[in-house]
Amino acid sequence: MDYFDINDPAIRAKIIIENEKAFAFPTNIPIVPGHTLICPKRPVSRIDELLIDERNAIFDLQER
């Protein structure tokens, strides 16, 4: 599985907002205008692998 690498210059240049555990950037092929991905900084295969602080960090960015 491919992951979004926050250290990739192409991704880093697009980051809209980030916190200690997550980051957000617009998709290359948006479904609707403003479509944004919020990703954990630690790679995981499934959402249930996220730690509670990582989930909270994602929801924090969603609210902002």
C-alpha positions in Angstrom: 0.0 0.0 0.0 1.2 3.5 -0.8 1.3 6.1 1.9 1.3 9.9 1.7 4.8 10.9 2.8 4.7 14.3 4.6 8.4 14.7 3.7 7.7 14.4 0.0 8.3 18.0 -1.4 5.3 17.7 -3.6 3.0 16.9 -0.7 4.8 19.3 1.7 4.2 22.2 -0.7 0.4 21.5 -0.7 -0.1 21.2 3.1 -3.0 23.5 4.1 -2.8 22.8 7.9 -1.1 20.4 10.2 -0.6 19.6 13.8 1.7 17.2 15.7 0.0 14.0 14.5 -1.8 14.8 11.2 -1.8 17.0 8.1 -4.2 18.1 5.4 -3.8 18.9 1.7 -6.0 19.2 -1.4 -6.4 16.1 -3.5 -5.0 16.0 -7.1 -8.4 14.9 -8.4 -11.0 16.5 -6.2 -14.5 15.0 -6.0 -15.9 18.4 -5.2 -14.3 21.9 -5.0 -12.2 22.1 -1.8 -11.9 18.3 -1.4 -9.1 17.8 1.1 -7.4 14.8 2.5 -6.5 14.6 6.2 -3.8 12.0 6.9 -2.0 10.8 10.0 1.7 11.5 10.0 2.3 7.9 11.0 1.5 5.4 8.2 -1.3 2.9 9.0 -3.2 0.6 6.7 -6.6 1.0 8.5 -8.3 3.6 10.6 -8.6 1.2 13.5 -4.8 1.1 13.7 -4.7 4.8 14.7 -4.0 5.7 18.3 -6.6 7.8 20.1 -4.4 10.9 20.0 -3.9 10.4 16.2 -7.7 10.2 15.7 -8.2 13.3 17.9 -5.5 15.1 15.8 -7.4 14.3 12.6 -10.7 15.4 14.0 -9.1 18.6 15.3 -7.9 19.5 11.7 -11.4 18.6 10.4 -13.0 21.1 12.7 -10.5 23.8 11.8 
